[in-house]
Amino acid sequence: MGFVKSAQELAAGAWKTGDFHDAEMLTVFFETTPKTLNALLPPPLKPAALPIGFVFVANYPRTNFGVTYRESALFLRAEFGGEEGSYCLSMPVTNDIALILGREIYGYPKKMADIHLVRRGKGIEGWTARHGVRFLEIKAKLTGKCNDEMAQTIIAQSFQSPSDVLVYNFKYFPAPQGNGFDYNPRLVREIVRMNHRLVEFGEATLKLQSSPHDPWADVEVVRVLGAVRTVGDNSMLPGSVVAETDAAQFAPFGFMKLDDLRGETR
């Protein structure tokens, strides 16, 4: 159990999937603008056919990697190689091990944050804050109906069980000399398999705010489409590197995992 592991310890600690048991998630879908997608999707990702995004707040009471935590995230729909998926723009968490595993294995842009998810009768709300700024606020009433009736039909199809969610992330590390990257940023394709035991639809309100460190309001919300609360077991399947992007092209996008500390004094 020391700094250096034996072959037996390595074999015992190996896991192929990240499993989340009894995961509770509140997801809100919204329409954004083509301008937003064009501005925020790094190449070689392209905007999906419809300008859609979503946020979620989740509580993970039990995992196969030994930690419990809460998480929130902001996604934009994107396309690569003819496959539409969801690009993760930001993913705050409440646990350091969850942060490390998500960032270093899959490339999720994780930061530590204060996250809450509370259910009261048919009402449920979630929020996320860092540095004193609450940049994500969700409120939903689980009436069985979404804000947009036509969108609910499409949303419901994606919450059949089991369902696979295709996620795109960029895996990159700043170079030790303080300029550029260790290697060309890599586009990671990964599947999250969702096994829902409970699915509840509702009407929602969504508020995105910005701070210098978490500019969530860069994502324009044209209208909210609806909310979904789920409870079930999710698995993060092994991912794969499907492309590399030019380091100079990616450089403007390479601050999702970092706070903006320019001008900070101690």
C-alpha positions in Angstrom: 0.0 0.0 0.0 3.0 2.3 -0.4 4.0 4.8 -3.1 5.1 1.9 -5.4 2.5 -0.8 -6.1 3.1 -4.5 -6.6 1.8 -6.5 -9.6 -0.9 -8.0 -7.4 -2.0 -4.5 -6.1 -2.1 -3.2 -9.7 -4.2 -6.1 -10.8 -6.6 -5.8 -7.8 -7.0 -2.0 -8.4 -7.7 -2.2 -12.2 -11.2 -1.3 -13.3 -12.6 -1.0 -16.8 -15.6 1.1 -16.2 -16.5 3.9 -13.8 -19.8 2.8 -12.2 -22.3 5.1 -10.4 -25.1 3.4 -8.4 -28.4 5.0 -7.5 -27.2 8.2 -9.3 -29.8 11.0 -9.1 -29.5 13.6 -11.9 -31.5 16.7 -12.8 -30.9 17.6 -16.4 -32.2 20.7 -18.2 -32.2 21.0 -22.0 -32.1 24.4 -23.7 -31.9 25.9 -27.2 -28.8 28.1 -27.8 -27.6 29.8 -31.0 -25.4 28.7 -33.9 -23.2 31.6 -33.0 -22.6 30.2 -29.6 -21.7 26.8 -31.0 -19.3 28.3 -33.6 -17.6 30.3 -30.9 -17.1 27.7 -28.2 -16.5 24.4 -30.1 -12.8 23.7 -30.6 -11.8 22.2 -34.0 -12.2 19.6 -35.3 -15.6 19.6 -33.6 -18.4 21.1 -35.6 -21.9 22.3 -34.5 -24.6 19.6 -34.4 -27.6 19.9 -36.7 -29.6 21.6 -33.9 -28.2 24.3 -31.6 -28.9 22.4 -28.3 -27.2 22.4 -25.0 -27.9 20.9 -21.6 -26.8 21.2 -17.9 -27.2 18.8 -15.1 -26.7 18.6 -11.3 -26.1 15.1 -10.0 -25.7 13.3 -6.7 -23.6 10.1 -6.7 -24.1 8.3 -3.4 -22.1 5.2 -4.4 -19.4 4.4 -6.9 -17.1 1.5 -7.7 -14.0 3.8 -7.2 -14.7 4.4 -3.6 -16.0 8.0 -3.5 -19.3 9.7 -3.2 -19.8 13.2 -4.5 -21.9 15.8 -6.3 -21.3 17.0 -9.8 -22.7 19.5 -12.3 -21.9 20.1 -16.0 -22.5 22.2 -19.1 -22.6 20.5 -22.5 -23.1 21.6 -26.1 -24.2 19.4 -28.9 -21.4 18.8 -31.4 -20.4 16.6 -34.4 -17.2 14.8 -35.4 -16.8 12.4 -38.2 -20.5 12.2 -38.9 -21.3 11.3 -35.2 -23.3 13.7 -33.1 -22.4 13.8 -29.4 -22.1 16.2 -26.5 -19.0 18.4 -25.8 -18.3 19.1 -22.2 -17.5 22.7 -21.6 -17.3 22.6 -17.8 -17.8 20.0 -15.1 -17.6 21.1 -11.4 -17.3 18.4 -8.7 -17.1 18.2 -4.9 -14.4 15.5 -4.6 -10.7 15.7 -5.5 -10.4 12.0 -6.6 -13.4 12.4 -8.9 -11.7 15.5 -10.3 -8.4 13.7 -10.9 -9.9 10.6 -12.5 -12.2 12.5 -14.8 -9.5 15.0 -15.9 -6.6 12.7 -16.3 -8.3 9.7 -17.9 -11.0 11.2 -20.0 -10.2 14.9 -20.3 -13.3 16.2 -18.5 -12.7 19.9 -17.6 -13.3 19.5 -13.9 -12.9 22.0 -11.0 -13.8 21.9 -7.3 -17.1 23.7 -6.4 -20.0 23.9 -4.0 -22.9 21.9 -5.5 -26.4 21.3 -4.1 -29.4 19.3 -5.3 -32.6 19.4 -3.2 -36.1 17.8 -3.8 -39.2 19.1 -2.1 -42.4 17.3 -3.3 -42.7 17.9 -7.0 -40.2 20.7 -6.8 -36.5 20.2 -7.3 -33.6 22.6 -7.6 -29.9 22.5 -8.0 -27.1 25.1 -8.0 -23.3 25.4 -8.3 -21.0 28.1 -6.9 -17.3 28.9 -6.9 -15.5 31.9 -5.5 -18.8 33.2 -4.1 -20.6 33.3 -7.5 -23.6 31.0 -8.1 -23.1 30.6 -11.8 -25.7 27.7 -12.3 -29.2 27.7 -10.9 -31.9 25.2 -11.9 -35.4 25.0 -10.7 -37.9 22.4 -11.9 -41.5 21.3 -11.2 -41.9 17.6 -12.0 -45.4 17.8 -13.5 -44.7 15.2 -16.2 -44.7 17.9 -18.9 -41.7 19.7 -20.3 -41.6 23.4 -21.2 -41.8 22.5 -24.9 -44.2 19.6 -25.8 -42.5 18.8 -29.2 -39.1 18.8 -27.5 -40.3 16.4 -24.8 -40.9 13.7 -27.4 -37.3 13.9 -28.6 -35.9 14.2 -25.1 -37.9 11.1 -24.0 -36.3 9.0 -26.7 -32.9 9.7 -25.4 -33.9 8.6 -21.8 -35.0 5.1 -22.8 -33.1 2.5 -20.7 -30.5 1.5 -21.4 -29.2 4.5 -23.4 -25.8 5.4 -24.5 -24.6 9.1 -24.3 -21.7 10.0 -26.6 -19.3 12.5 -25.0 -16.4 14.4 -26.6 -13.6 15.9 -24.5 -10.1 17.3 -25.2 -7.2 15.8 -23.3 -4.3 18.2 -22.9 -1.6 19.3 -20.4 0.3 22.6 -20.3 4.0 22.2 -21.1 6.4 22.6 -18.1 8.2 25.5 -19.7 5.0 27.5 -19.2 4.1 28.0 -22.9 2.0 25.6 -25.1 1.2 22.0 -24.5 3.1 18.7 -23.8 1.6 17.3 -26.9 -1.1 18.2 -29.5 -4.4 18.2 -27.7 -6.3 14.9 -28.2 -10.0 14.5 -28.9 -11.4 11.7 -26.7 -14.6 9.9 -27.6 -16.4 8.2 -24.7 -19.7 6.5 -24.0 -21.7 6.8 -20.8 -24.2 4.0 -20.5 -27.3 5.1 -18.6 -29.7 2.5 -16.9 -32.6 4.5 -15.6 -35.0 3.1 -13.0 -36.9 6.3 -12.7 -37.5 9.1 -15.2 -39.6 12.2 -14.4 -40.2 15.1 -16.7 -40.9 18.7 -15.7 -40.9 22.4 -16.5 -37.8 24.3 -15.6 -36.1 27.6 -15.3 -32.4 28.0 -15.9 -30.0 30.8 -14.9 -26.4 31.0 -16.1 -24.1 33.6 -14.7 -20.4 34.4 -15.2 -17.5 35.1 -13.0 -13.9 35.7 -14.3 -13.2 32.1 -13.5 -16.4 30.4 -14.7 -17.9 32.3 -17.7 -21.0 30.1 -18.0 -23.1 33.0 -19.4 -21.0 32.8 -22.5 -23.5 30.2 -23.5 -26.6 32.0 -24.7 -29.9 30.4 -23.6 -32.6 31.2 -26.2 -35.3 29.1 -24.4 -35.5 26.3 -22.0 -36.9 23.0 -23.5 -37.6 21.0 -20.3 -36.2 19.1 -17.4 -35.7 15.4 -16.6 -35.0 13.9 -13.2 -33.5 10.4 -13.3 -32.4 7.8 -10.8 -30.4 4.8 -11.9 -27.0 3.2 -12.5 -24.6 4.7 -15.0 -21.3 3.4 -16.3 -18.4 5.3 -18.0 -17.1 3.0 -20.6 -13.5 3.0 -21.9 -12.8 6.0 -24.2 -10.6 6.3 -27.2 -8.5 9.1 -28.9 -10.1 9.8 -32.2 -8.2 12.9 -33.4 -5.5 15.4 -32.6 -5.8 19.1 -33.1 -3.2 21.7 -33.8 -1.8 23.2 -30.6 -1.9 26.7 -31.8 -5.5 26.4 -33.0 -6.6 24.9 -29.6 -4.7 27.4 -27.5 -7.6 29.9 -27.1 -9.8 27.1 -25.8 -7.3 25.6 -23.4 -8.4 27.3 -20.2 -11.5 25.2 -19.3 -9.7 23.5 -16.5 -8.1 26.6 -15.0 -9.2 29.7 -13.2 -8.1 33.0 -14.7 -5.5 34.1 -12.2 -4.0 37.0 -14.3 -3.6 40.0 -12.1 -4.1 38.0 -8.9 -1.8 39.1 -6.0 -1.0 37.4 -2.8 
